[in-house]
Amino acid sequence: MRPSESPPAVRFEQVHKVYSGARGTFKALDGVSFAIEPGEFFGLLGPNGAGKTTLISILAGLSRATSGTATVLGHDVVTDYAAARRALGIVPQELVFDPFFSVRETLRIQSGYFGIRDNEAWIDELLQSLGLADKAGANMRQLSGGMKRRVLVAQALVHRPPVIVLDEPTAGVDVELRQTLWQFVSRLNREGHTVLLTTHYLEEAEALCGRIGMLKAGRLVALDRTSALLAGRAGTMLRFKTDSALPADLGASARVTGRIVQIKAHDAAGVERLLARLRGAGVKIEDLEIGRADLEDVFLEIMQGTPAEAPSAGGVPA
């Protein structure tokens, strides 16, 4: 139980989403249930088509669940939608903007949507913190894609929402924006804001998120603290470069990116056996490293080896 008995920042209870058409039905979400506590930095991961954006669309009120409920700080997103949306700031994947206004005007208008007047001090802080101060008077059409994405982040935060949802916020953007964004969002999280992040950059999720849920084919297949996911499934990884073909048995289990090969070895004895097997097959190895598996290794193991079924109740907070 939560010490304060306050409602979760976000809760999904048995959320189903089914699309029907001439070709039949498609089940995008299949009974998803989990909660995010106030102040958490939570990662929602999954391959393309797993249901992440559908779940966020339901939370935002852009789509309605076929069955089940979603709440924001105890406010149902359907029956108490006004309070739920005031508590929520969402950065979408798509670059959506009004081409007729400047950056500052865009943020003033967004403030007005929430009935907020005299918001200039916070708008100035957003512009400064997101590296937009010198673009405040620029028309949105004049901005690069990365700058437009910064404005989307500022729009989502302009009404100071207690719950922030970032749907692939750094997709296709430069390193500078990533660093600027994560510094600012991490600060907001330390100040008490709840953050829900979806990303395909798993190193970001590992560095930022205290707890992670993973979706596969519309179902929740993992839910636990990031450290527990790494400790429970990760082992020793053998990483090296090679131009040689791997033996078939090793190639089937290896993760190969160009010349870089990663193979899981459960312990030191496993490393010795792998090296002996590679030497025996004539594989020429460069830049050999032995280290711990990271979240990407864990993610691939879960996605490839886990059927789409709910995780144990131990991962769900009381």
N, C-alpha and C positions, 0 to 999 in steps of 0.2 A: 504493500500500500504506500502511496505517497505521503510523506510526513504532513504536508499541509492540507491534504485531501482536495487540492485544487484539481481542476480537470486537466487532461493532457493538452499540450499545445495543439496537437493534431491526433485524431483517432479515425481509423478506418475499421468498420465492423462488417465482415462478410460482404464485401463489395463485389458485386457481379456487374459486368457490362457485356451485353450481347448485341451484336449488330446483325440485322436480318436483311436479306436482299433476294434478288432473283436466283442467285446461286446457292441459297441456303443461309445458314447462320454461322457467325464467327464469334467465338467467345474470347473477348479481349482481356477480361478480368474474371477470375474464377475463385471467388470467396476470399479476397484479400483482407486480412485483419492484422493490424499492428497499431501501436501508439508511439508518439514522440513526446517526450516530456519537456516542459518549459526549460529553456536554456540549453537544450541539446544542440549539437552540430551533427546532424544525421545524414548519412549517405544512402541513396536509393539507386542501386546498380542493376544492370541487366542488359542483355544484347538488344539490338534493334528489334522492335516488335514485341518486346516482353510485356509492355503495358504501362511503362513509367509515365509517359506523357498523358495517356488516357486517365491514369489515376490522378495526376495533377490537374487535368482539365475538370474532373469531377470535383476536386477540392476547390477549384476556382469558380465553379458554377458555370463553366463553359459547356459542360456536358453533364447529363444526369445519369446516375447509376441505374441499371435495370432493377437491382435490388441491393439492400444494404444501406449503411449510413456513413457519412463523413462529417466530422465536426472540427471546428477551429476554436480552441479555448472554450469548449463546451457548447458552442453555437452550431447548430445543424446548418449545413450549407444550403439546404433546400427550404426548411421551415423558418430559419432565422438568418436568411442570406445577407441581410444588410449588416448585421453585427459581425458575421463571419468574414465578409469582404473587407470591412474596416480593419480587422485584425490581421489581414493577410497582404503581403506584398509579393508579387510574382514577376520574375524575369523570364520571359518566354524564350524558346529557341529561335523563333522567327524574328527578323528585323522588321518591326511594325512601327511606323512613325507617320506623323502628319507633316507633309512637305511645305506647309504654308507659314510655319512659325519658327522662331529662333529657339535655341536650347533653353534659355531662361524662360521665354514665354511658354514653352512646352511644360516646364516644371510648375509654373504658376497655374496653368490651366489644370494640370493634374492635381494640384493642391485644392483647387476649387471643386473638383469632383467629390472631394471628401469634406467640403465645407470648411476648409482651413484658410483663414485670412492671416495676413501679416506673417508670412512664412519665409521671408527673405533671408533671415539669418541662417535657417537650416538649409535653404537652397544654396546659399553661398558656401556653406560647409560641404555639402554634397559635391558641388562643382569643384571645390578645391581638393577634396579627398579623392575624387575620381579622375583628376587630371583634366578637368573640363573648363577651368576658370578662364583660359584664354579663348575658349570657343563659346562663351556664354551668349554673345550677340550674333553668332553665325546661324544661318538658316540650316535646318536639318538636312536639306538636300546637298549641302556643301560638305558634309562630314563623310569621312571614310567609314567603312563597315565597322572597324574597331571602335571608332568614336561614337557611332550610332548605338553600339551595344553598351557603351558606358552610360549613354543617356537613358537607355532602357533600365539599367540598374538604378539610376537616380530616380526615374519615375516610380519604380517599385518601392523606393524607400522614402519618397517625399512626404508621406503621411505618417512616418515613423511607426510602421507596423511591428507588433511584437513577434510575428511569425513571418519569416522570409523564405521564399521558395525560389531556388535557382535551377532552372531547367537548362542544362548544357550551357552555362553562361560563358565559358571560355572556348567554345567550339570555333575554330578557325581564327582565333585572335592572337596577337603577338605576345611575347613574353612579358613586356612591360605592363600591358593591361592585366595579365594574369596576376602579376605581383601586386600591382596597385589594388586590384579588386580583392584579392585574398587578405591583404593587410587591413583593408577597411572592413570587410565582412567579419574577419576574425575579431576586430575591435568591437563591432556591434554584438557579436556573440559573447564576448567577455562582459559586456555591459548588460547582458540578460536576454538578448534577442534569440529566439529559436531559429535555427537554419536547417532547411531541408534542401539537399543538393543532389541533383542527378548529373552524372558526368561519365564520359568514356575515358577520361584521363585518370586512371586508377591510382597513379601516384599522388594526385591531388586528394582523392578520397582517403587514402591511407594516412596522409599527413594531417588532414583537417578534421576528419569525422571520428567522433568517439564511439559511434555505433553505426552499424551498416545492416540494411536489408537488401536481399537480392531477389529479383523477380525473374522467372523463366516461364514463358508461354502463359502469362497471366496469373501465375501462382507464386506465392512467396516460398522460396526454397531455402533461404538462410536468413537468420536474424540474430545478431549477437554483437557484443562489443568488438571493435576492430582488433584489439589485442588478442581476444579469445579466438577469433576466426584465424588469425595468423598462427597462434600457438597450437590450435587444435588440428589444423590441416597442413600447415607449412612444415617443410623439412629442409634438409640441406640441398642446395642447388649447385650443380656443376655448370659453369658458364664458360664458353670458349668460342673462338673463331676457327673456321675451317673452310677449305674449298673442296674437301673430300666428301664423297657420298657416305652417309651413315649406314650401318647394318640395318636391315629391315626391322628387326625387333626393337632397336633403339630409336629408329626414325619414327616409329608409330607413337612413341610416348614423348618424344622431344618437342620442344617449342623452337621453331626455326624462324629467324627473321634475317633474311639475307644471308650473310656469312656467320651470324651469331646463333649459337646453339645453346639451349638451356635444357638440362635433364635433371629430374629430381632424383636425389639419392637420400635415403632415409637416415643414414648415419655415416660415420667415417669408413666403416667396412664397405658400405655401399659405394662410396666414392672410389675406393680401391678397386672394387670389382668393375665399375664402369670404366675406369682408366685402363684396366687390363683388357677389357673387351674392346675398347677403342684402339689400343695399340695392336691387339691381335688382328683387327680388321684393317690395319694399315691407315687409319685416319690420322692425318697430320693436324696437330692442335697448335693454335696460337693464342696468346693472351688468356691463359687459363685462370679462372677465378673460382673460388669456393665460398659460397655465402648462404645466407638464409633466404628462403622463398619470400616473395613480396605479395602484395594483395592481388596483383595480376595473376600470379601463379595460383593463388587460392581461388580466385574467380574462375579461371579456366577449369580448374579441377572440379569445382561445384557445377559449372554449366555443362561440362562434358560427362560428368559421372553421376549426377543427381537427377532422378526423375522429378517431374514438376509436381511436387507434393509439399504440403505445409511443413514448416520446421517444427521442432519440438516446442512445447509451451514454455520451456526454460528461457527462450529468447524473448518472450513477450513480457514487458514490465507489468507489474501488478497495478 
